Amino acid sequence: MTRSHQILLVTADKSVRNRIQSEFGERSNSFEILTATYTTEVIDLTGSRSIDCIVSTEPIRSDQGMELVQSVRNENPAIPFVLFTSDCTPADISTALTEGITQFVPRAPDNDPYSLLAEQVQRIIDRYRTCERAKELTRITTVIRELDRALVQSQTKDEIDQRVCEIFSESEPYHFAWIGEQDPETDRVEPRASAGVESGYLEEIDITAGEESTGQGPTGEAIRSREIEVMQNIPEDPRFKPWRSEALERGYKSSAAIPLVFEEMLFGVLNVYADRVSAFEQSERELLQEVGENIAAAYHRVQLRSEERRLQRAVEQAEDAIFITDTDGKIRFVNPAFEDLTGYKADEAIGRSHRILKSGEMDESYYEDIWDTILSGQSRTSEIINERKSGERYYVEETVAPLTDVTGDIEGFVGIQHDVTGRKRREQELKERKQKFEGVVENVKHGLVIVQDGIIKYTNPRVGEITGYEPEAVKGEALTMFVAEEDQDAVMEKYRKRVEGKPVKETYEIDLVPREGERIPVEISVGIIEHEGRPATISAIRDITERKERLKQIQMVDRILQHNFNNNMNVVQGYAEIIEDATTGEIASSASKILENSQKLLQTVEKERDVTEFLVSQQETTAVDVGREVEMLVSDMRERHPDAEISTDIQSEVTVRAVPEITRAIEEVLQNAITHADTDSPRIEVQVDGDDETLQISVSDNNPHIPEMERKVLLEDEDVAPLYHGSGIGLWLVNLIVAHSDGVVEVEATKPRGNEVTIQLPVGN
């Protein structure tokens, strides 16, 4: 739509003003008459409105008339200025033309001056606008040409931003240009680049893309509409209120916001500010819209070039061999990894058929299959054997895919080869090791079971012989499949602890329930292995039926011997007591010795029975409150031995995991200290202390030093056979119990006399 002709009439004569308004109004409704009286009003209006022509009735010879002309020309040398006076001499006309008056129209009553004025003003405005449009076209064409050159030369987005802003800000009437983009989190439009008369403008203002007042200017509107938005009158348009004072301070009178859009992608918004109102005519807006599209297209090209360079680097740095062929299979490109893998340099491979890699291991039907697949537009991945330049064979996992142009037509193919020669070699080695492993485990005399995630993954033939189940029948079943019901919970608990890395006994005994027949007692030994790349347990199963039977027979013989021994020894003691009572002197003394030694012998046999029972029993660890047990044992010892002085110092109350017989071991150490005292009032100190990992129970006495042989029983697992007294067997029992609790025993001879026996046990959960 063509805008109206804005005429500024400068006169103090109301009748003249009315006649001019009437004349112009009758001629056309395209005229808009603005009026002013003083020079300051004129300057304000020319600064805030797009004035097409000034008409003044003030004589040039007057001070006010001359001031008006000079002030206007100082501000705007090009705006048409018509002098319409009735009192004008040739000298006045000469002066007026010299000062820059465009036209002099005499206001003589005999020549219809108002009609003449209207005709002259119309002609002057038409000529002025034609000239201005030509200058604007030349200017914007120059800007576009410079922009095109800059867009072609710029290599980065930042370079484009800066050059665009500089080119606009250096072209009249533009004062300032900046490019910004919307922050999706804050909605604020953040500047990326700027140039021109700025003086901190962007730091002082806040522009958003939302619906609030800071988003109602050209920038926010352009982001939302994706169309160019202009503000023709910054001084008066209410939409520019949030930024008006800062803009006017820097001379901005109008602005345009050009969205930078390419294929619906918004790259930002270009903001241009001019030093006059109505600076952006329709034709210029259309050109600026195209400029915005060109700038966005340049961003896109830079982005594509960047992606292309990144892709090129990725291809060149890729560890996999990459090659590109044309539709005939001739190689057009190879990356460095291709050279390393095949032995062919780029100049040796390019131009030759991809068949230079054929090894002869794959038949022709295989290659025909690949061609059929990729010619149909699909990709194909397969494992093949190729041949290097040296003739060496190698395995690759190859993916071949078609390359298409913008129309979708196939213009070549890309091949990616991943070297799997090492993997193939490892697979072959693994296969050979597996065959050896299977050859070993399938012929061992014990059953072997591999369990992973609580599921049986493998059993050797011996398991089938023990249980009656074939390997395939148990594979995939729960690990408790053939475990006796009363043992299943314990087996699962041990499995969970072992998988979690918690301490658990490596060997234990359970009963298996075979497919047919009676239950079978077995000994299970468990370890951790890696099965198919993941942790698993392997259990060795040993049939202990015969061992159990032998133990049962040994226990029976042991009970018979103990029974007969005790009975006969009771008879011996009875006769010894009779002899002692009936005689005196040496015979009575001998009878007393018989009683004393027979009692020691009975105690030794009793300890032997304890050792036997411990060895044949199931020694499962359990939680033991050592401090509490020690207090109970000491209390009992004090009652049994009132003359003994027993003190305790229990510093730690932590729980240990030990076999239940650990209390028997502590009792044996205490009893040993009292029994071997050489005074009527032995002194014994018991201390319990420890840390997060170990608990120590120390028993100290003031007795003679423990004989070397007995210390060896505790410290070096000395054979107990030569020890014929009960203390040796007792200390051996202590060592056995502590060892089965994963603990150790230490003995130290203190000076000048005395002993300290220390039991160390691991702290339990």
C-alpha distance (Angstrom), angle and dihedral (degrees) to the residues before:
residue distance angle dihedral
M1 . . .
T2 3.86 . .
R3 3.78 111.5 .
S4 3.82 121.4 -127.5
H5 3.81 124.0 -94.3
Q6 3.80 106.0 -102.2
I7 3.83 111.8 -152.2
L8 3.79 121.3 -174.2
L9 3.82 110.7 -150.2
V10 3.82 114.8 -160.4
T11 3.80 110.6 -163.8
A12 3.78 141.6 119.0
D13 3.83 92.4 -155.1
K14 3.80 108.4 98.8
S15 3.81 94.1 -165.9
V16 3.81 91.2 54.5
R17 3.79 90.3 46.7
N18 3.82 91.2 51.2
R19 3.82 93.1 47.8
I20 3.80 92.6 49.9
Q21 3.80 93.2 47.3
S22 3.80 89.9 48.9
E23 3.80 94.0 48.0
F24 3.80 95.0 48.2
G25 3.80 91.6 43.0
E26 3.79 92.0 54.4
R27 3.78 92.0 50.2
S28 3.83 98.8 50.6
N29 3.77 142.6 -18.8
S30 3.80 88.2 -134.5
F31 3.78 91.6 82.3
E32 3.80 119.5 92.1
I33 3.81 113.5 -169.5
L34 3.81 117.4 -152.7
T35 3.79 118.4 -175.0
A36 3.80 135.1 -150.1
T37 3.78 137.4 169.1
Y38 3.78 105.9 -168.7
T39 3.75 134.5 49.6
T40 3.81 92.8 -117.7
E41 3.80 90.5 56.6
V42 3.79 90.2 51.2
I43 3.79 93.0 51.2
D44 3.81 91.7 48.1
L45 3.81 92.9 49.9
T46 3.81 95.0 46.5
G47 3.78 87.8 50.8
S48 3.77 95.7 49.0
R49 3.82 102.5 32.3
S50 3.77 133.9 49.9
I51 3.81 97.7 -114.4
D52 3.82 116.5 -168.3
C53 3.81 97.7 -171.9
I54 3.82 140.7 2.5
V55 3.82 118.7 -142.9
S56 3.82 115.9 -168.4
T57 3.82 129.9 -175.4
E58 3.81 92.5 -170.6
P59 3.84 112.6 114.0
I60 3.79 113.1 -114.7
R61 3.77 91.6 -133.0
S62 3.81 92.4 63.0
D63 3.78 119.6 89.8
Q64 3.79 90.9 -122.0
G65 3.80 91.9 49.2
M66 3.81 93.5 50.7
E67 3.81 92.3 44.2
L68 3.80 90.3 52.0
V69 3.81 94.6 51.6
Q70 3.80 94.4 45.4
S71 3.82 93.7 46.1
V72 3.79 92.6 50.5
R73 3.79 92.8 47.6
N74 3.79 91.6 49.0
E75 3.80 90.3 54.9
N76 3.81 99.6 36.2
P77 3.81 118.9 9.5
A78 3.81 94.3 -178.1
I79 3.81 105.0 50.0
P80 3.88 111.9 109.6
F81 3.82 112.2 -106.7
V82 3.88 119.7 -167.2
L83 3.81 121.6 -167.9
F84 3.84 110.7 -148.4
T85 3.84 108.5 -177.3
S86 3.82 137.6 140.8
D87 3.77 96.1 -149.7
C88 3.80 109.6 59.8
T89 3.80 131.8 135.4
P90 3.81 126.7 -160.5
A91 3.78 87.1 -103.6
D92 3.80 89.4 55.1
I93 3.80 90.5 51.0
S94 3.80 91.5 49.8
T95 3.79 91.0 49.3
A96 3.80 91.7 47.4
L97 3.79 93.2 51.8
T98 3.79 90.4 46.7
E99 3.81 91.1 53.3
G100 3.81 91.7 51.5
I101 3.81 105.3 -92.2
T102 3.82 108.4 161.9
Q103 3.80 98.7 -153.8
F104 3.82 138.8 -0.5
V105 3.84 115.8 -145.2
P106 3.84 113.6 -176.7
R107 3.75 116.1 -136.4
A108 3.85 95.9 -139.5
P109 3.80 116.8 156.9
D110 3.82 94.9 -139.0
N111 3.83 98.9 61.6
D112 3.86 104.4 48.5
P113 3.85 92.5 -106.8
Y114 3.81 96.0 -171.5
S115 3.79 93.5 56.9
L116 3.81 89.3 46.3
L117 3.81 90.4 49.2
A118 3.81 91.7 52.4
E119 3.81 92.1 49.6
Q120 3.81 92.9 47.7
V121 3.81 93.9 46.5
Q122 3.82 91.4 49.0
R123 3.79 90.8 51.3
I124 3.81 93.1 44.9
I125 3.82 92.4 49.6
D126 3.81 92.3 48.6
R127 3.80 91.0 50.1
Y128 3.83 91.6 44.5
R129 3.76 93.3 50.2
T130 3.78 92.4 46.8
C131 3.80 89.6 51.8
E132 3.79 92.6 45.7
R133 3.79 91.7 49.5
A134 3.78 90.7 51.1
K135 3.80 91.3 49.5
E136 3.81 91.2 45.3
L137 3.81 90.6 49.9
T138 3.79 91.5 49.2
R139 3.80 90.9 47.2
I140 3.79 96.3 47.4
T141 3.82 90.7 43.7
T142 3.79 89.1 54.5
V143 3.80 90.2 48.7
I144 3.80 91.9 49.3
R145 3.81 91.5 48.3
E146 3.80 91.8 51.0
L147 3.80 90.6 45.3
D148 3.81 92.4 51.3
R149 3.80 90.2 51.3
A150 3.80 91.4 48.5
L151 3.80 93.3 46.8
V152 3.80 91.0 52.9
Q153 3.80 93.6 47.7
S154 3.80 99.0 42.5
Q155 3.79 114.7 99.2
T156 3.79 100.4 -172.3
K157 3.77 139.6 39.2
D158 3.81 90.3 -114.6
E159 3.82 90.9 54.7
I160 3.81 90.6 51.4
D161 3.80 91.8 49.1
Q162 3.79 94.2 51.2
R163 3.82 97.9 43.0
V164 3.82 92.9 47.6
C165 3.81 91.0 52.5
E166 3.81 92.4 46.4
I167 3.81 94.6 49.0
F168 3.80 93.7 50.5
S169 3.81 95.2 44.3
E170 3.83 91.2 50.8
S171 3.81 93.1 55.1
E172 3.85 121.8 82.7
P173 2.99 130.9 -89.5
Y174 3.81 90.1 20.7
H175 3.79 114.6 96.7
F176 3.78 103.9 176.8
A177 3.82 140.3 8.2
W178 3.80 133.6 -173.4
I179 3.80 138.4 170.4
G180 3.78 122.8 -142.8
E181 3.77 141.3 166.9
Q182 3.78 135.0 -147.2
D183 3.80 118.1 -100.6
P184 3.83 102.6 -137.8
E185 3.80 92.3 -151.1
T186 3.82 100.0 49.1
D187 3.85 99.3 21.1
R188 3.82 86.7 -133.2
V189 3.80 118.7 139.0
E190 3.80 104.3 -124.0
P191 3.85 118.3 -157.2
R192 3.82 117.5 -121.2
A193 3.82 100.7 178.5
S194 3.82 139.5 -5.4
A195 3.82 142.7 178.9
G196 3.82 138.5 -179.4
V197 3.80 134.2 38.1
E198 3.78 99.8 -5.7
S199 3.83 111.3 133.0
G200 3.80 94.5 -179.1
Y201 3.81 95.8 -44.8
L202 3.80 94.6 140.6
E203 3.80 91.8 49.2
E204 3.81 91.2 53.7
I205 3.81 99.6 48.9
D206 3.79 136.3 62.7
I207 3.82 119.3 -149.0
T208 3.80 123.4 -178.2
A209 3.79 136.7 179.0
G210 3.80 96.4 -133.5
E211 3.78 133.9 95.3
E212 3.82 95.7 -92.4
S213 3.82 121.6 104.1
T214 3.82 92.3 -91.6
G215 3.80 88.1 58.8
Q216 3.82 97.5 51.4
G217 3.80 97.0 80.5
P218 3.81 125.5 93.4
T219 3.82 93.6 -84.5
G220 3.80 96.6 55.1
E221 3.82 92.0 41.5
A222 3.82 91.9 50.6
I223 3.80 92.1 51.2
R224 3.80 91.2 51.6
S225 3.82 98.4 40.9
R226 3.82 98.5 34.7
E227 3.84 85.8 -139.4
I228 3.80 131.0 107.8
E229 3.80 112.0 -87.8
V230 3.83 124.3 -165.0
M231 3.77 136.4 -164.1
Q232 3.83 104.9 -155.9
N233 3.79 97.6 179.0
I234 3.78 114.7 35.5
P235 3.83 93.8 169.3
E236 3.82 93.9 59.0
D237 3.82 111.1 17.6
P238 3.86 108.1 105.8
R239 3.81 92.4 -148.5
F240 3.80 89.7 69.6
K241 3.80 94.2 54.4
P242 3.89 96.3 111.2
W243 3.82 90.9 60.7
R244 3.84 104.4 22.6
S245 3.80 101.1 104.5
E246 3.82 93.3 48.6
A247 3.82 91.4 45.7
L248 3.82 96.1 48.6
E249 3.79 90.2 46.4
R250 3.81 87.3 62.3
G251 3.81 96.2 41.2
Y252 3.82 99.0 -103.9
K253 3.84 110.0 153.0
S254 3.82 102.3 163.7
S255 3.78 137.0 8.9
A256 3.78 143.2 -167.0
A257 3.81 129.2 -153.6
I258 3.81 113.7 -155.7
P259 3.83 116.6 -167.6
L260 3.80 112.3 -138.3
V261 3.80 101.4 -137.8
F262 3.80 130.0 165.3
E263 3.80 120.9 175.1
E264 3.82 91.2 -18.7
M265 3.81 91.1 -52.0
L266 3.82 113.2 124.7
F267 3.81 110.4 -145.7
G268 3.81 95.0 178.3
V269 3.81 139.7 -73.0
L270 3.82 129.2 -79.3
N271 3.81 114.2 -143.4
V272 3.83 119.8 -162.2
Y273 3.83 125.1 -174.9
A274 3.85 125.0 -160.8
D275 3.78 129.8 -159.5
R276 3.83 94.3 -128.6
V277 3.77 137.0 50.6
S278 3.82 121.4 -101.7
A279 3.79 90.5 20.3
F280 3.81 93.7 147.5
E281 3.82 111.4 69.3
Q282 3.80 120.9 -173.9
S283 3.80 94.2 -99.2
E284 3.79 90.6 50.7
R285 3.80 91.7 48.0
E286 3.80 90.2 54.1
L287 3.80 90.7 50.9
L288 3.80 91.7 47.1
Q289 3.81 90.1 51.7
E290 3.81 88.6 55.8
V291 3.80 90.1 45.7
G292 3.81 88.9 54.7
E293 3.80 90.6 52.3
N294 3.82 90.8 49.3
I295 3.80 91.8 50.2
A296 3.82 90.8 49.3
A297 3.81 89.9 48.5
A298 3.81 88.2 52.9
Y299 3.80 89.7 52.7
H300 3.79 88.0 51.7
R301 3.81 91.9 50.2
V302 3.80 91.1 49.6
Q303 3.79 88.9 48.6
L304 3.79 91.2 50.4
R305 3.81 91.7 47.5
S306 3.80 89.7 49.4
E307 3.79 91.5 49.2
E308 3.80 89.7 45.9
R309 3.81 91.3 52.1
R310 3.79 90.5 45.7
L311 3.79 90.4 49.5
Q312 3.80 90.2 47.0
R313 3.82 90.5 52.3
A314 3.80 90.7 46.0
V315 3.80 91.3 51.4
E316 3.80 92.9 45.7
Q317 3.81 93.0 46.6
A318 3.80 95.9 40.7
E319 3.78 115.7 120.2
D320 3.81 90.7 -143.5
A321 3.79 120.6 79.5
I322 3.82 111.7 -107.6
F323 3.80 126.5 -170.8
I324 3.80 134.8 169.2
T325 3.80 125.3 -150.1
D326 3.79 134.8 -174.4
T327 3.80 121.3 -117.0
D328 3.82 89.9 -83.4
G329 3.79 92.3 56.8
K330 3.81 96.4 -106.9
I331 3.79 112.8 145.8
R332 3.82 113.7 -113.6
F333 3.82 101.3 168.5
V334 3.81 139.3 16.7
N335 3.80 130.4 179.3
P336 3.83 125.9 -136.2
A337 3.82 91.5 -98.8
F338 3.83 88.2 59.5
E339 3.80 89.2 55.4
D340 3.81 91.6 49.4
L341 3.80 94.0 46.6
T342 3.81 100.3 43.3
G343 3.79 102.1 28.8
Y344 3.83 90.6 -127.5
K345 3.80 116.2 124.0
A346 3.80 116.4 -136.8
D347 3.82 93.8 -104.9
E348 3.82 89.4 49.8
A349 3.81 94.4 51.7
I350 3.81 103.7 36.5
G351 3.79 111.5 92.8
R352 3.80 93.8 20.1
S353 3.79 127.8 102.8
H354 3.78 119.3 -93.7
R355 3.80 85.1 -121.7
I356 3.81 89.1 85.5
L357 3.82 84.5 86.4
K358 3.82 95.7 55.0
S359 3.78 113.7 121.2
G360 3.79 98.7 -172.2
E361 3.80 90.1 -119.6
M362 3.81 92.5 106.1
D363 3.81 118.8 63.4
E364 3.82 123.8 -128.3
S365 3.80 93.3 -104.4
Y366 3.79 88.1 63.8
Y367 3.82 92.4 57.5
E368 3.82 91.9 42.8
D369 3.78 87.8 54.7
I370 3.81 91.1 53.6
W371 3.82 92.7 48.6
D372 3.80 92.0 49.9
T373 3.79 89.8 51.9
I374 3.81 99.1 48.2
L375 3.81 94.5 40.1
S376 3.80 87.1 58.0
G377 3.81 88.3 59.2
Q378 3.81 97.2 -102.8
S379 3.80 130.0 117.9
R380 3.80 124.1 -121.4
T381 3.82 129.6 -152.0
S382 3.77 121.0 -169.3
E383 3.78 143.2 145.4
I384 3.78 114.9 -109.6
I385 3.79 141.6 168.8
N386 3.81 114.1 -121.3
E387 3.78 133.7 -179.1
R388 3.80 126.8 -123.5
K389 3.78 123.3 -138.9
S390 3.81 86.7 -99.8
G391 3.81 90.8 57.7
E392 3.80 93.4 -109.1
R393 3.79 115.2 139.7
Y394 3.80 121.2 -128.0
Y395 3.79 136.5 179.0
V396 3.81 122.0 -125.1
E397 3.76 137.3 176.3
E398 3.80 100.1 -135.4
T399 3.80 129.1 -164.6
V400 3.81 117.0 -168.6
A401 3.81 121.3 -172.5
P402 3.82 135.3 172.2
L403 3.83 121.6 -108.6
T404 3.81 114.1 -142.0
D405 3.80 134.0 -165.4
V406 3.81 125.7 -131.4
T407 3.80 90.5 -79.8
G408 3.80 92.8 53.4
D409 3.82 95.6 -108.8
I410 3.81 116.3 140.1
E411 3.81 111.1 -110.0
G412 3.78 99.8 169.1
F413 3.78 146.8 -32.7
V414 3.78 136.4 -100.8
G415 3.78 123.2 -147.7
I416 3.80 126.2 -163.7
Q417 3.80 118.1 -167.4
H418 3.80 122.1 -165.9
D419 3.80 112.1 -164.6
V420 3.83 108.9 -126.3
T421 3.81 96.9 166.1
G422 3.80 91.4 111.9
R423 3.78 91.6 48.0
K424 3.79 91.0 49.6
R425 3.79 89.9 50.4
R426 3.80 91.1 49.9
E427 3.80 90.8 47.0
Q428 3.80 89.7 53.5
E429 3.80 91.3 47.6
L430 3.79 90.0 47.7
K431 3.78 90.4 49.5
E432 3.80 90.6 51.8
R433 3.81 92.1 46.4
K434 3.79 89.9 48.1
Q435 3.79 90.5 52.4
K436 3.81 90.1 50.1
F437 3.80 91.1 45.7
E438 3.77 92.2 49.8
G439 3.79 89.6 47.3
V440 3.80 90.1 55.0
V441 3.80 101.3 39.8
E442 3.78 93.9 44.3
N443 3.78 90.7 57.7
V444 3.81 102.1 42.2
K445 3.80 117.0 111.2
H446 3.81 93.4 -125.5
G447 3.78 127.1 72.3
L448 3.82 115.2 -109.5
V449 3.81 124.4 -156.8
I450 3.83 125.8 -177.3
V451 3.81 114.2 -157.3
Q452 3.80 126.8 -172.0
D453 3.82 125.3 177.3
G454 3.80 88.4 -4.7
I455 3.83 91.3 -59.3
I456 3.81 127.4 113.7
K457 3.82 109.0 -114.1
Y458 3.82 101.2 171.5
T459 3.79 141.6 6.9
N460 3.78 127.3 -177.5
P461 3.84 122.8 -132.7
R462 3.82 91.9 -97.3
V463 3.84 89.5 66.4
G464 3.79 87.5 57.1
E465 3.80 90.5 51.0
I466 3.81 90.9 51.7
T467 3.82 99.0 42.0
G468 3.79 103.7 24.5
Y469 3.83 91.5 -124.7
E470 3.81 121.5 123.9
P471 3.86 115.3 -128.0
E472 3.81 93.4 -111.6
A473 3.80 91.1 51.6
V474 3.81 93.6 59.8
K475 3.81 99.7 34.9
G476 3.81 108.3 110.6
E477 3.82 93.8 17.8
A478 3.82 126.7 117.9
L479 3.80 115.5 -82.4
T480 3.85 89.9 -116.8
M481 3.80 92.8 58.5
F482 3.82 95.9 119.4
V483 3.83 98.8 19.3
A484 3.82 117.0 117.9
E485 3.81 110.8 -100.5
E486 3.81 95.2 -117.8
D487 3.84 90.3 53.4
Q488 3.82 98.2 46.1
D489 3.81 98.0 87.1
A490 3.81 91.8 49.0
V491 3.82 91.7 48.4
M492 3.82 92.0 50.6
E493 3.80 91.5 47.2
K494 3.81 91.7 52.0
Y495 3.82 90.3 47.2
R496 3.81 93.0 51.6
K497 3.80 92.6 48.2
R498 3.78 92.3 48.3
V499 3.82 92.5 49.9
E500 3.83 90.3 48.0
G501 3.81 90.6 51.1
K502 3.80 94.9 -114.0
P503 3.84 121.0 145.1
V504 3.79 113.0 -89.9
K505 3.79 134.3 159.2
E506 3.79 110.6 -91.4
T507 3.82 96.0 -148.4
Y508 3.80 127.4 42.7
E509 3.79 140.0 151.0
I510 3.82 128.4 -117.2
D511 3.80 138.9 155.5
L512 3.81 122.9 -105.4
V513 3.80 123.9 -151.9
P514 3.82 108.2 -141.5
R515 3.78 123.8 -152.1
E516 3.78 89.0 -103.9
G517 3.79 132.7 11.7
E518 3.80 134.9 22.6
R519 3.79 129.1 -27.6
I520 3.79 116.7 -81.0
P521 3.83 123.6 -142.0
V522 3.80 110.3 -138.1
E523 3.78 138.6 178.7
I524 3.82 114.3 -131.8
S525 3.81 122.8 -154.9
V526 3.82 114.7 -174.4
G527 3.81 133.3 -164.4
I528 3.82 138.5 167.6
I529 3.83 121.0 -108.3
E530 3.80 138.4 161.2
H531 3.78 114.4 -104.7
E532 3.81 119.0 -172.1
G533 3.78 91.0 -19.6
R534 3.81 97.2 -48.5
P535 3.84 135.4 88.2
A536 3.81 116.8 -90.6
T537 3.79 139.3 159.8
I538 3.78 125.6 -112.7
S539 3.80 117.8 -157.1
A540 3.78 125.5 -163.4
I541 3.82 111.4 -150.2
R542 3.79 117.4 -156.3
D543 3.80 121.1 -173.1
I544 3.83 104.5 -131.3
T545 3.79 97.6 177.7
E546 3.82 92.1 117.6
R547 3.80 92.3 44.2
K548 3.79 91.0 50.6
E549 3.79 89.6 50.5
R550 3.82 91.7 50.3
L551 3.80 91.0 48.7
K552 3.77 90.1 50.0
Q553 3.80 89.9 52.2
I554 3.82 91.4 46.4
Q555 3.80 90.6 50.6
M556 3.80 90.0 49.6
V557 3.81 92.0 50.5
D558 3.82 89.5 44.9
R559 3.82 91.9 53.0
I560 3.82 91.7 47.1
L561 3.80 92.1 48.7
Q562 3.80 92.4 46.3
H563 3.79 91.1 47.7
N564 3.79 93.2 49.5
F565 3.81 92.3 41.3
N566 3.80 93.5 50.7
N567 3.82 92.4 46.1
N568 3.79 93.6 48.6
M569 3.80 92.2 42.9
N570 3.81 89.7 51.9
V571 3.81 87.9 54.3
V572 3.83 90.4 49.6
Q573 3.81 90.8 49.5
G574 3.81 91.1 47.8
Y575 3.81 92.7 54.0
A576 3.81 90.5 43.8
E577 3.81 90.6 54.5
I578 3.84 90.9 49.3
I579 3.82 91.0 50.1
E580 3.81 91.4 46.2
D581 3.79 91.9 50.7
A582 3.81 94.9 43.8
T583 3.80 99.5 46.1
T584 3.75 142.3 47.2
G585 3.74 137.8 -154.1
E586 3.75 123.1 21.7
I587 3.82 94.7 -8.7
A588 3.83 92.4 54.2
S589 3.82 90.2 46.9
S590 3.80 90.6 52.6
A591 3.80 90.7 50.1
S592 3.83 89.4 51.8
K593 3.81 90.5 52.7
I594 3.80 89.4 50.0
L595 3.83 89.4 54.7
E596 3.82 93.1 46.8
N597 3.80 95.9 49.1
S598 3.77 94.4 41.5
Q599 3.82 88.6 55.3
K600 3.82 90.3 51.6
L601 3.78 89.3 48.7
L602 3.81 90.8 52.3
Q603 3.84 89.4 51.0
T604 3.81 90.9 49.9
V605 3.80 91.3 51.2
E606 3.83 89.0 48.6
K607 3.81 90.6 54.7
E608 3.78 90.3 46.1
R609 3.80 87.4 56.0
D610 3.84 89.9 51.5
V611 3.81 90.9 51.6
T612 3.80 92.2 48.3
E613 3.79 93.4 49.0
F614 3.81 91.5 48.1
L615 3.80 93.0 50.5
V616 3.81 95.0 50.2
S617 3.82 95.6 41.8
Q618 3.83 128.4 87.6
Q619 3.79 106.4 -99.1
E620 3.82 104.5 -155.8
T621 3.80 117.1 168.8
T622 3.78 120.8 -122.9
A623 3.79 138.4 175.9
V624 3.82 111.8 -77.0
D625 3.82 126.7 -172.2
V626 3.81 96.0 -145.4
G627 3.80 96.0 -175.4
R628 3.80 92.1 56.1
E629 3.82 92.5 45.1
V630 3.82 91.9 50.3
E631 3.81 92.0 51.0
M632 3.83 90.8 51.7
L633 3.82 92.6 47.0
V634 3.82 93.0 48.7
S635 3.80 91.0 48.2
D636 3.81 90.1 52.5
M637 3.83 92.3 46.7
R638 3.81 91.4 51.4
E639 3.81 90.3 54.9
R640 3.80 92.9 47.3
H641 3.82 94.5 42.9
P642 3.83 107.5 30.3
D643 3.82 92.4 168.7
A644 3.82 92.3 59.2
E645 3.81 117.8 94.8
I646 3.84 105.8 -139.6
S647 3.84 119.8 177.1
T648 3.82 127.6 -176.9
D649 3.81 133.9 -155.0
I650 3.80 110.3 -174.7
Q651 3.83 107.6 -176.9
S652 3.80 98.6 162.5
E653 3.78 131.2 46.9
V654 3.79 98.8 -174.6
T655 3.79 122.7 135.9
V656 3.79 123.1 -116.0
R657 3.78 131.2 -160.1
A658 3.78 109.6 -123.4
V659 3.79 141.8 136.1
P660 3.82 111.9 -80.5
E661 3.83 89.5 -113.2
I662 3.85 89.6 69.5
T663 3.83 87.1 96.4
R664 3.83 88.4 57.3
A665 3.84 89.6 53.4
I666 3.84 92.9 51.9
E667 3.82 89.8 46.5
E668 3.83 90.4 51.6
V669 3.82 91.4 53.2
L670 3.83 91.2 49.3
Q671 3.81 93.0 45.9
N672 3.79 91.0 47.4
A673 3.83 90.6 54.3
I674 3.83 91.7 51.7
T675 3.80 96.4 41.7
H676 3.82 95.1 51.9
A677 3.80 96.0 46.3
D678 3.82 113.9 123.7
T679 3.81 93.3 -154.8
D680 3.79 132.3 67.3
S681 3.83 90.9 -122.2
P682 3.81 109.2 43.3
R683 3.81 118.3 -170.1
I684 3.79 116.9 -137.3
E685 3.82 128.7 178.2
V686 3.82 122.0 -162.3
Q687 3.81 119.0 -166.1
V688 3.85 128.3 -177.9
D689 3.82 116.2 -167.6
G690 3.78 139.4 140.7
D691 3.80 150.3 134.0
D692 3.81 137.6 -115.3
E693 3.81 92.4 -62.9
T694 3.81 110.2 29.8
L695 3.82 137.3 34.2
Q696 3.83 120.2 -156.9
I697 3.82 126.5 -156.5
S698 3.82 109.5 -168.9
V699 3.84 123.6 -171.3
S700 3.85 114.3 -169.1
D701 3.84 126.3 -174.8
N702 3.82 139.7 172.5
N703 3.82 94.4 -128.2
P704 3.78 128.6 123.7
H705 3.80 112.5 -77.3
I706 3.80 116.2 -78.6
P707 3.83 108.9 -103.1
E708 3.79 116.1 -98.4
M709 3.82 93.1 -116.5
E710 3.80 92.5 55.6
R711 3.81 92.1 47.0
K712 3.80 89.1 54.3
V713 3.79 88.9 55.7
L714 3.81 88.0 59.8
L715 3.77 100.1 37.3
E716 3.81 106.7 28.8
D717 3.79 104.5 26.6
E718 3.83 89.9 -114.0
D719 3.79 115.2 -165.4
V720 3.82 107.3 -95.7
A721 3.80 94.2 -150.1
P722 3.85 96.7 96.9
L723 3.82 92.5 49.8
Y724 3.74 110.0 95.5
H725 3.78 98.7 174.1
G726 3.76 128.8 80.2
S727 3.82 97.8 -117.7
G728 3.81 91.6 65.3
I729 3.80 92.9 52.4
G730 3.81 90.0 43.9
L731 3.79 92.5 54.8
W732 3.79 89.5 46.2
L733 3.81 88.6 55.0
V734 3.83 89.4 50.7
N735 3.78 90.2 53.3
L736 3.83 92.5 48.7
I737 3.81 94.0 49.6
V738 3.82 94.6 46.6
A739 3.81 92.3 46.2
H740 3.82 90.8 52.3
S741 3.82 86.9 53.2
D742 3.84 90.8 55.2
G743 3.80 89.4 -110.2
V744 3.80 136.9 121.2
V745 3.81 136.0 -133.5
E746 3.80 123.6 -139.0
V747 3.85 127.3 -169.8
E748 3.79 123.9 -163.6
A749 3.82 127.3 -178.3
T750 3.80 109.3 -140.1
K751 3.81 124.4 -150.3
P752 2.93 134.7 -76.5
R753 3.80 87.6 2.6
G754 3.76 139.2 -29.9
N755 3.80 138.7 75.9
E756 3.81 136.9 -115.7
V757 3.81 118.0 -155.8
T758 3.84 113.7 -169.8
I759 3.81 125.6 -168.2
Q760 3.82 114.4 -162.3
L761 3.82 117.9 -162.1
P762 3.83 130.7 179.3
V763 3.80 114.8 -110.8
G764 3.81 111.7 -111.1
N765 3.83 132.3 -140.6
